[in-house]
Amino acid sequence: MPKYRVFFEATASMTVEVEAEDEESAETAAYNVMPTQICAQCTGWGSKGWSRDLSEWELIEDNEEYGLKAVELVEED
C-alpha cells in the first residue's frame, strides 16, 4: 500500500511579560526573552511518522474590533 506524508499548519501564540520604558522597548525586550525552539518531544524527534517545526514569531496585529493589542500595559509603577 502507498505511504503518504500529509502536511498540516497551525497557529501558535505566546504572551510574554517584560519590564520596559515604553511599548517599543517592550517589544524588543519580549523578542529577547521568549523561546525560539520547542523541546525534542514536542518536535516529534524519535517518533515514527511525524515531526513538528516552530516558525519565527511575529507580533500580532492590533485589532480594535476584537480588543487585541500587540503590546498592553499590565502594571504601572
N, C-alpha and C positions, 0 to 999 in steps of 0.2 A: 504494500500500500504506500502511496506517496506521502512524503513528510513535508509540512509547510511551516514556515515561520511567519507569524502574524504580528504586526506592529500596532501598538496602542500608544496613545498620547494622553497625558493627564496634566492638570494644572496643580502646582504645589504653591502653598503660601507660607509666609513666615512673618512673625512680628518680633521686633527687637526693640527693647527699651534702652536708651542711652542718655547720658547727660551731655548737653551741648548748649552753646550760647544762643543759637538760632536754628531755624529749620534746615538751612543749607548745611550747617555744621553737623546737625543730627543725621542727615542723610549720609554724609561722609563717614561719620563715626559708626553708623549701622553697617555699612558695607565692610568696614574694617573688622567688625567683631562677629558677624554671622558666619556659620559654617558654609563651606563651599563644596563639601563632599558628603556622601552618606556612607554608612557603615557597610562592611562586606556582606553581612547577612541581608541587608536591605537591597543591595545591588543584585542579589541572586548568585553571588560568587559561590561556586561549589555546588550549586543546584543544577539539576538536569533540565534543560529545555527552556530556561527563561533568564533574562537579565534586565536590569533597570539602570538608567542613567539619570543624572540630575543636571539640567541645563543651567546656564547663567541666570542669576537672579536679576530681575528688572523691577524697578519701582512701579507700583500700581499707579494708574491714572486717577486723579481726583474725579469724583462723580457726585455732584451736588444732589442729584435725584435720589441716589441711594445713601447719601450721607457718608461717602467714602473720601478720606483724605490720605494722601501718601504719608504725610507727617502730621501728627497731632500732639498737642501739649498734654502731658499726663499730670504733671505736678510742677507748680512754681515754687521758687524759694520763698 
